[in-house]
Amino acid sequence: MFRFRLGSIPVEVHPSHLLVSALFAYNSVRWAQDDWPFRQVADAPALGYTSAVVVYILSWMLIVFVSVLVHELGHALASRLFGYRPSIALVWLGGHTVPTDAPGPLPWKRDLLITCAGPFFGLMLGVASLFGHILLSGHTPALDFFLRTFALANFIWAVLNLLPVLPLDGGRIAITLATRLFGPRHGPLLSQGLGLLVCVAAVVYGLRTGQLFLTFLFAMYGMQAFRTVADVLNGGKPGRVLDAMKNPLAQKLREAKTALGAGRLDEARRLGAQVLEGGDDLTVELAAHAHHLLGWVALKEGQGRAALDHFSQVQGLQVEAHAVAASYSLVGDDARALDWWKQAWHASGDRTVMHEFAGTLIRLGRAPEALKLPGVDAASAFACAERVLFIRGVYSEAAAVGEQALEYVPSASIAYDAACAHARARNVSDAMRLLRRASELGFKDGEYAASDADLASLHGHSAFEEWLTELRQSAAS
């Protein structure tokens, strides 16, 4: 492996990239006998022909290297436009570009634009090479070969890369658009089903024309698409995927998922971390499941930043939109969370998700808009808004939302929660004002209030003790 930088963008070139491009070039030698450099050594001894083969292979390796690098540079520069710090890795016949500091799965519009930028840059390289060939044709056989081959290779690769097959860019585009149009369950199924049909067609074409490389490539892609379709049709349960893994870490991951489902978060976190430390037994699929699990553990513990860190490392699995939305809400980025909550609500129609969306609108100062959502319950919407602020530890803001809620819903529980937020912020007078308001609205559980840790800062204050006494006397009478 060797590394270099293009400006501020780090690039890694894996040995597999050089090896596969060399094999690809060698496989095409028999079709290049009438072109440069073979024409130049047609009458030469064997050593001359061998040299031509070496030059041809090295030339093709250079063409593949530059073409893939320009393609990935398109992804990287588009990532930079959105403020990310991307890195490029050239692996096998292609590569991948990762926005290393993205705080979670990318919003779908950004993901779409970044994905499209790669094929666009490849097409532009092909167009530039074609114009160069037209303008400079006939100068030297080598220059003609390079310009013509650069143009042809990039045009063909752009067409192949835009096919709706994962892991090609066309597959990412197809699954993103299908998920937006048909929801998180049916979208991936439809896009992967289409990809499977394309793979079958490509394999049949490759067999009929003797294109073994094309046949092998799309056979692998087709197997991946088939597994995805089968998993979704079987219920889409991660456990079914894990059952198929002949890996000792799979059992540990199943145990972690069971612990998460039972609410044993410490155990789930410990087991998930052990999976990621699995060494040579750790596969990409297992790592994706482990990061997905640990993201949910962090989310349930109110750790939005840790959740985003884990979700950003999930590869090949769909991270739930409401999980990403909740993570952004917890870190205080309600502007980003809003789009994710809206997407999750439209995809699921779930009322809880809808109230989280409304709560986000409220935190952004758009309460009238939130309360116009179809079927919204004002108390639930304000409760969602206040709870997130409470978890963040911005208690004064949580109390302000609670007091705002009382203008719409005069509820004892809302008044009590606002009092708790004021107490956490050590605003004793405001906390007592809201506790009295809660009593007026029907709050009577003095024993609960006396043991509530959120009101601990009020203990010892005469006003609080008097309020508790009044509640107890009222309950006794």
C-alpha positions as CSV (number, residue, x, y, z in Angstrom):
1,M,0.0,0.0,0.0
2,F,1.2,3.5,-0.7
3,R,-0.2,6.8,0.3
4,F,-0.1,10.4,-1.0
5,R,-2.3,13.5,-0.8
6,L,-4.2,15.6,-3.3
7,G,-4.1,18.9,-1.5
8,S,-5.8,18.2,1.8
9,I,-7.4,14.9,0.6
10,P,-5.5,11.7,1.7
11,V,-5.3,8.9,-0.8
12,E,-4.5,5.2,-0.2
13,V,-3.7,2.8,-3.0
14,H,-4.1,-0.8,-1.9
15,P,-2.1,-3.6,-3.7
16,S,-5.4,-5.2,-4.7
17,H,-6.1,-2.2,-7.0
18,L,-2.8,-2.7,-8.9
19,L,-3.2,-6.4,-9.1
20,V,-6.8,-6.4,-10.4
21,S,-6.0,-3.7,-13.0
22,A,-3.0,-5.7,-14.2
23,L,-5.1,-8.8,-14.5
24,F,-7.8,-6.8,-16.3
25,A,-5.2,-5.5,-18.8
26,Y,-3.7,-9.0,-19.3
27,N,-7.1,-10.4,-20.1
28,S,-7.5,-7.9,-22.9
29,V,-4.1,-8.4,-24.6
30,R,-5.6,-10.7,-27.2
31,W,-7.9,-8.0,-28.5
32,A,-5.1,-5.4,-28.8
33,Q,-2.7,-7.1,-31.2
34,D,-3.4,-4.6,-34.0
35,D,-2.9,-1.5,-31.8
36,W,0.0,0.2,-30.1
37,P,2.4,-1.0,-28.8
38,F,2.1,-4.4,-30.5
39,R,2.0,-3.0,-34.0
40,Q,5.5,-1.5,-33.4
41,V,7.0,-4.9,-32.6
42,A,5.0,-7.0,-35.0
43,D,8.2,-8.2,-36.8
44,A,10.4,-8.2,-33.7
45,P,11.7,-11.3,-31.9
46,A,10.0,-12.8,-28.8
47,L,11.6,-10.4,-26.4
48,G,10.1,-7.5,-28.3
49,Y,6.6,-8.9,-28.1
50,T,7.1,-9.6,-24.4
51,S,8.2,-6.0,-23.9
52,A,5.1,-4.8,-25.7
53,V,2.9,-6.9,-23.4
54,V,4.6,-5.3,-20.4
55,V,4.2,-1.8,-21.8
56,Y,0.5,-2.5,-22.6
57,I,-0.3,-3.8,-19.1
58,L,1.5,-0.9,-17.4
59,S,-0.3,1.6,-19.7
60,W,-3.7,0.1,-18.8
61,M,-2.8,0.1,-15.1
62,L,-2.0,3.8,-15.5
63,I,-5.3,4.4,-17.3
64,V,-7.3,2.6,-14.7
65,F,-5.5,4.3,-11.8
66,V,-6.1,7.8,-13.2
67,S,-9.7,7.1,-14.2
68,V,-10.6,5.7,-10.8
69,L,-8.8,8.4,-9.0
70,V,-10.6,11.2,-10.9
71,H,-13.9,9.4,-10.3
72,E,-13.3,9.3,-6.5
73,L,-12.0,12.8,-6.6
74,G,-15.4,13.8,-7.8
75,H,-17.0,12.3,-4.7
76,A,-14.3,13.9,-2.5
77,L,-14.7,17.4,-3.8
78,A,-18.5,17.2,-3.5
79,S,-17.9,16.1,0.1
80,R,-15.7,19.1,0.7
81,L,-18.4,21.4,-0.6
82,F,-20.6,20.3,2.3
83,G,-17.8,20.9,4.8
84,Y,-16.6,17.2,5.3
85,R,-13.0,16.1,5.2
86,P,-13.0,13.1,2.8
87,S,-10.4,10.4,2.3
88,I,-9.9,8.2,-0.8
89,A,-9.0,4.6,-1.0
90,L,-8.4,2.8,-4.3
91,V,-9.3,-0.9,-3.7
92,W,-9.7,-3.8,-6.3
93,L,-11.0,-2.3,-9.6
94,G,-12.6,0.7,-8.0
95,G,-12.4,2.7,-4.8
96,H,-14.4,4.4,-2.1
97,T,-14.5,7.9,-0.6
98,V,-15.4,8.4,3.0
99,P,-16.3,11.8,4.6
100,T,-14.4,10.9,7.7
101,D,-15.8,13.6,10.0
102,A,-19.4,13.2,9.0
103,P,-21.4,13.0,12.3
104,G,-23.7,10.4,11.0
105,P,-25.3,8.9,7.9
106,L,-25.5,11.7,5.3
107,P,-28.9,13.4,4.6
108,W,-30.3,11.8,1.4
109,K,-29.9,14.9,-0.8
110,R,-26.3,15.3,0.1
111,D,-25.7,11.6,-0.3
112,L,-27.3,11.8,-3.8
113,L,-25.2,14.7,-4.9
114,I,-22.0,13.3,-3.6
115,T,-22.7,9.9,-5.2
116,C,-23.5,11.6,-8.6
117,A,-20.3,13.6,-8.6
118,G,-18.1,10.6,-9.2
119,P,-19.7,9.5,-12.5
120,F,-19.9,13.1,-13.6
121,F,-16.1,13.6,-13.1
122,G,-15.5,10.4,-15.0
123,L,-17.7,11.5,-17.9
124,M,-15.8,14.8,-18.0
125,L,-12.5,13.0,-18.2
126,G,-13.9,10.9,-21.0
127,V,-15.1,14.0,-22.8
128,A,-11.8,15.8,-22.4
129,S,-9.9,12.7,-23.7
130,L,-12.3,12.5,-26.7
131,F,-11.7,16.1,-27.6
132,G,-8.0,15.7,-27.1
133,H,-8.0,12.7,-29.5
134,I,-9.9,14.6,-32.1
135,L,-7.5,17.6,-31.9
136,L,-4.2,15.6,-31.6
137,S,-5.0,12.5,-33.6
138,G,-2.1,11.3,-35.7
139,H,0.7,12.9,-33.7
140,T,2.0,9.6,-32.2
141,P,0.6,6.1,-32.0
142,A,1.1,6.2,-28.2
143,L,-0.8,9.4,-27.7
144,D,-3.6,8.2,-29.9
145,F,-3.8,5.0,-27.8
146,F,-3.9,6.8,-24.5
147,L,-6.4,9.5,-25.5
148,R,-8.7,7.0,-27.3
149,T,-8.5,4.5,-24.4
150,F,-9.1,7.1,-21.7
151,A,-12.2,8.2,-23.5
152,L,-13.5,4.7,-24.2
153,A,-12.7,3.4,-20.7
154,N,-14.4,6.3,-18.9
155,F,-17.5,6.3,-21.1
156,I,-18.0,2.5,-20.6
157,W,-17.2,2.7,-16.9
158,A,-19.7,5.6,-16.4
159,V,-22.5,3.5,-18.0
160,L,-21.6,0.4,-16.0
161,N,-21.2,2.4,-12.8
162,L,-24.7,4.0,-13.2
163,L,-26.4,0.6,-13.4
164,P,-28.8,0.2,-10.4
165,V,-26.6,-2.4,-8.7
166,L,-24.8,-2.1,-5.3
167,P,-22.1,-1.4,-4.6
168,L,-21.9,0.7,-7.8
169,D,-22.9,4.4,-7.6
170,G,-26.1,3.6,-9.6
171,G,-27.1,1.2,-6.9
172,R,-26.7,3.8,-4.2
173,I,-28.7,6.3,-6.2
174,A,-31.4,3.7,-6.8
175,I,-31.7,2.7,-3.2
176,T,-31.7,6.3,-2.0
177,L,-34.5,7.4,-4.4
178,A,-36.5,4.2,-3.9
179,T,-36.4,4.6,-0.1
180,R,-37.6,8.2,-0.4
181,L,-40.4,7.2,-2.8
182,F,-41.5,3.8,-1.3
183,G,-40.3,3.9,2.3
184,P,-37.5,2.2,4.2
185,R,-38.9,-1.4,3.7
186,H,-40.3,-1.5,0.2
187,G,-37.7,0.9,-1.3
188,P,-34.6,-1.3,-0.7
189,L,-36.6,-4.4,-1.8
190,L,-37.6,-2.8,-5.1
191,S,-34.2,-1.3,-5.8
192,Q,-32.4,-4.5,-5.0
193,G,-34.9,-6.5,-7.0
194,L,-34.1,-4.3,-10.0
195,G,-30.4,-4.7,-9.4
196,L,-30.8,-8.5,-9.3
197,L,-32.5,-8.4,-12.7
198,V,-29.7,-6.3,-14.1
199,C,-27.1,-8.6,-12.7
200,V,-28.7,-11.6,-14.3
201,A,-28.8,-9.8,-17.7
202,A,-25.2,-8.8,-17.4
203,V,-24.1,-12.4,-16.5
204,V,-26.0,-13.8,-19.5
205,Y,-24.4,-11.2,-21.8
206,G,-21.0,-11.9,-20.3
207,L,-21.3,-15.7,-20.9
208,R,-22.5,-15.3,-24.4
209,T,-19.7,-12.9,-25.4
210,G,-17.0,-14.6,-23.5
211,Q,-16.5,-11.7,-21.1
212,L,-15.5,-13.7,-18.1
213,F,-14.4,-10.7,-16.0
214,L,-17.9,-9.1,-16.5
215,T,-19.6,-12.4,-15.8
216,F,-17.6,-12.9,-12.5
217,L,-18.1,-9.2,-11.4
218,F,-21.9,-9.2,-11.8
219,A,-22.3,-12.7,-10.5
220,M,-20.8,-11.4,-7.2
221,Y,-23.0,-8.3,-7.3
222,G,-26.1,-10.5,-8.0
223,M,-25.4,-12.8,-5.1
224,Q,-25.3,-9.7,-2.8
225,A,-28.6,-8.4,-4.2
226,F,-30.2,-11.8,-3.9
227,R,-29.2,-12.1,-0.2
228,T,-30.7,-8.6,0.5
229,V,-33.9,-9.4,-1.3
230,A,-34.2,-12.8,0.5
231,D,-33.6,-11.1,3.8
232,V,-36.3,-8.5,3.3
233,L,-38.8,-11.0,2.1
234,N,-38.1,-13.1,5.2
235,G,-39.0,-10.3,7.4
236,G,-35.9,-8.1,7.2
237,K,-34.8,-9.2,10.7
238,P,-31.1,-8.8,11.4
239,G,-31.2,-12.0,13.3
240,R,-31.8,-13.9,10.1
241,V,-28.6,-12.4,8.6
242,L,-26.7,-13.3,11.7
243,D,-27.9,-16.9,11.6
244,A,-26.2,-17.3,8.2
245,M,-22.8,-16.2,9.5
246,K,-20.5,-19.1,10.3
247,N,-18.5,-16.9,12.6
248,P,-18.0,-17.3,16.4
249,L,-18.6,-13.6,16.8
250,A,-22.1,-13.9,15.4
251,Q,-23.3,-15.7,18.6
252,K,-21.9,-12.9,20.7
253,L,-23.7,-10.3,18.6
254,R,-27.0,-12.2,18.9
255,E,-26.5,-12.1,22.7
256,A,-25.9,-8.4,22.5
257,K,-29.1,-7.9,20.5
258,T,-31.0,-9.9,23.1
259,A,-29.6,-7.8,25.9
260,L,-30.5,-4.6,24.1
261,G,-34.0,-5.8,23.6
262,A,-34.3,-6.6,27.3
263,G,-33.0,-3.2,28.3
264,R,-29.7,-4.5,29.7
265,L,-27.7,-1.7,28.1
266,D,-24.4,-2.3,30.0
267,E,-24.3,-5.9,28.8
268,A,-25.3,-5.0,25.3
269,R,-22.5,-2.4,25.2
270,R,-19.9,-4.8,26.6
271,L,-20.8,-7.6,24.1
272,G,-20.9,-5.2,21.1
273,A,-17.5,-3.8,22.0
274,Q,-16.1,-7.4,22.2
275,V,-17.4,-8.1,18.7
276,L,-15.6,-5.0,17.4
277,E,-12.4,-6.3,19.0
278,G,-12.8,-9.7,17.3
279,G,-9.6,-9.4,15.2
280,D,-9.4,-11.6,12.2
281,D,-12.9,-13.0,12.8
282,L,-14.5,-9.6,12.4
283,T,-16.1,-9.2,9.0
284,V,-17.5,-6.0,7.5
285,E,-21.0,-7.3,8.0
286,L,-20.5,-8.1,11.7
287,A,-18.8,-4.8,12.3
288,A,-21.8,-3.0,10.7
289,H,-24.3,-4.9,12.9
290,A,-22.1,-4.2,16.0
291,H,-21.9,-0.4,15.3
292,H,-25.6,-0.3,14.6
293,L,-26.3,-2.0,18.0
294,L,-23.9,0.2,19.8
295,G,-25.5,3.3,18.2
296,W,-28.8,2.2,19.6
297,V,-27.3,1.6,23.0
298,A,-25.8,5.1,23.0
299,L,-29.1,6.5,21.9
300,K,-31.1,4.8,24.7
301,E,-28.6,6.3,27.1
302,G,-29.1,9.8,25.7
303,Q,-25.6,9.9,24.2
304,G,-26.3,11.5,20.8
305,R,-22.7,12.1,19.8
306,A,-21.7,8.5,20.5
307,A,-24.7,7.3,18.6
308,L,-23.8,9.3,15.5
309,D,-20.2,8.1,15.7
310,H,-21.4,4.5,15.6
311,F,-24.1,5.0,13.0
312,S,-21.5,6.7,10.7
313,Q,-19.5,3.4,10.6
314,V,-22.5,1.3,9.6
315,Q,-21.8,-0.1,6.1
316,G,-24.4,-2.0,4.0
317,L,-27.2,-1.7,6.6
318,Q,-30.0,0.9,6.6
319,V,-29.8,3.1,9.7
320,E,-33.3,4.0,10.7
321,A,-34.2,7.6,9.9
322,H,-35.7,8.2,13.4
323,A,-32.5,6.9,15.0
324,V,-30.4,9.5,13.1
325,A,-33.0,12.1,13.9
326,A,-33.0,11.4,17.6
327,S,-29.1,11.4,17.6
328,Y,-29.1,14.9,16.1
329,S,-31.7,16.1,18.5
330,L,-29.7,14.9,21.5
331,V,-26.5,16.7,20.3
332,G,-28.5,19.9,19.9
333,D,-28.6,20.1,16.1
334,D,-32.3,20.5,15.7
335,A,-31.9,22.0,12.2
336,R,-30.5,18.7,10.9
337,A,-32.8,16.6,13.1
338,L,-35.9,18.3,11.6
339,D,-35.4,16.8,8.1
340,W,-34.7,13.4,9.5
341,W,-37.8,13.4,11.7
342,K,-39.9,14.6,8.8
343,Q,-38.5,11.8,6.6
344,A,-39.1,9.2,9.3
345,W,-42.7,10.4,9.9
346,H,-43.6,10.3,6.2
347,A,-42.0,6.9,5.8
348,S,-43.6,5.3,8.9
349,G,-46.8,7.3,9.7
350,D,-46.0,6.6,13.3
351,R,-47.6,9.0,15.8
352,T,-44.7,8.9,18.2
353,V,-42.3,9.9,15.4
354,M,-44.8,12.6,14.4
355,H,-44.8,14.1,17.9
356,E,-41.0,14.0,18.0
357,F,-41.1,16.0,14.7
358,A,-43.5,18.4,16.3
359,G,-41.3,18.7,19.4
360,T,-38.3,19.6,17.2
361,L,-40.4,22.3,15.5
362,I,-41.3,23.6,19.0
363,R,-37.6,23.7,20.0
364,L,-36.9,25.7,16.8
365,G,-39.5,28.3,17.8
366,R,-42.1,27.1,15.4
367,A,-44.8,26.0,17.8
368,P,-47.8,27.2,15.8
369,E,-46.6,25.2,12.8
370,A,-46.1,22.1,15.0
371,L,-49.6,22.3,16.4
372,K,-51.1,22.4,12.9
373,L,-49.8,18.9,12.0
374,P,-52.6,16.5,11.3
375,G,-53.8,14.7,14.5
376,V,-51.1,16.2,16.7
377,D,-51.6,16.2,20.5
378,A,-50.3,19.4,21.9
379,A,-49.3,17.8,25.3
380,S,-47.4,15.0,23.6
381,A,-45.6,17.5,21.3
382,F,-44.5,19.8,24.1
383,A,-43.5,16.8,26.2
384,C,-41.2,15.6,23.4
385,A,-39.7,19.0,23.0
386,E,-39.1,19.4,26.8
387,R,-37.7,15.9,27.3
388,V,-34.9,16.3,24.8
389,L,-33.9,19.6,26.4
390,F,-33.9,17.9,29.8
391,I,-31.7,15.1,28.6
392,R,-29.3,17.7,27.0
393,G,-29.0,19.3,30.4
394,V,-30.3,22.7,29.3
395,Y,-32.8,22.9,32.1
396,S,-33.8,26.5,31.8
397,E,-34.7,26.0,28.2
398,A,-36.7,22.9,29.1
399,A,-38.6,24.9,31.8
400,A,-39.4,27.6,29.3
401,V,-40.9,25.0,26.9
402,G,-42.9,23.6,29.8
403,E,-44.3,27.0,30.6
404,Q,-45.1,27.6,26.9
405,A,-46.9,24.3,26.9
406,L,-49.2,25.5,29.8
407,E,-50.5,28.2,27.5
408,Y,-51.9,25.5,25.2
409,V,-52.5,22.6,27.6
410,P,-53.1,23.5,31.3
411,S,-51.9,20.2,32.7
412,A,-50.7,19.2,36.1
413,S,-48.0,16.9,34.7
414,I,-46.7,19.6,32.4
415,A,-46.6,22.1,35.3
416,Y,-44.8,19.6,37.5
417,D,-42.2,18.7,34.8
418,A,-41.5,22.4,34.2
419,A,-41.0,22.8,38.0
420,C,-38.5,19.9,37.9
421,A,-36.6,21.6,35.1
422,H,-36.5,24.9,37.1
423,A,-35.3,22.9,40.1
424,R,-32.5,21.3,38.1
425,A,-31.5,24.8,37.0
426,R,-31.6,25.9,40.7
427,N,-34.3,28.5,40.0
428,V,-36.0,27.9,43.3
429,S,-38.7,30.7,43.1
430,D,-39.7,29.6,39.6
431,A,-39.8,25.9,40.6
432,M,-42.1,26.7,43.5
433,R,-44.3,28.8,41.3
434,L,-44.8,25.9,38.9
435,L,-45.3,23.4,41.8
436,R,-48.1,25.5,43.1
437,R,-49.5,25.7,39.6
438,A,-49.3,21.9,39.4
439,S,-51.3,21.7,42.7
440,E,-54.0,24.0,41.3
441,L,-54.3,21.8,38.2
442,G,-54.7,18.6,40.3
443,F,-51.3,17.3,41.3
444,K,-51.6,15.5,44.7
445,D,-48.8,13.0,45.1
446,G,-46.7,14.5,47.8
447,E,-44.8,11.3,48.6
448,Y,-43.6,11.1,45.0
449,A,-42.5,14.7,45.0
450,A,-40.6,14.3,48.3
451,S,-38.5,11.5,46.8
452,D,-38.1,12.9,43.3
453,A,-34.4,13.5,42.6
454,D,-35.2,16.3,40.2
455,L,-36.5,18.3,43.1
456,A,-33.5,17.6,45.3
457,S,-32.3,21.2,45.1
458,L,-35.5,22.3,46.8
459,H,-35.0,20.2,49.9
460,G,-34.6,22.3,53.0
461,H,-36.4,25.3,51.6
462,S,-39.3,26.4,53.7
463,A,-41.6,27.0,50.7
464,F,-41.0,23.5,49.4
465,E,-41.6,21.9,52.9
466,E,-44.8,24.0,53.3
467,W,-46.0,22.8,49.9
468,L,-45.3,19.2,50.7
469,T,-47.2,19.6,54.0
470,E,-50.2,21.1,52.2
471,L,-50.2,18.2,49.7
472,R,-50.2,15.6,52.5
473,Q,-52.9,17.3,54.5
474,S,-55.0,17.5,51.3
475,A,-54.5,13.8,50.7
476,A,-55.4,12.9,54.3
477,S,-58.6,15.0,54.3
